[in-house]
């Protein structure tokens, strides 16, 4: 039959492992939430960047045409 002291040590270790497992699950959940938040922020920033690029392209299209790399009105 197993030594009661040895069984107590095994039981204590299993309980510590279970606690650690629960802690890691909570940490993993928090990290997953952070990843989702960062993905949302990234998507928002990409959208803003694309909108800004479109506005810049529109402004560039409105500039006067160039001749030999110089604007017509500057010659």
Secondary structure, DSSP 8 states (H G I E B T S, - for coil): ---HHHHHHHHHHHHHHHHHHHHHHHHHHHHHHHHHHHHHHHHHHHHHHHHHHHHHHHHHHHS--EETTEEGGG-
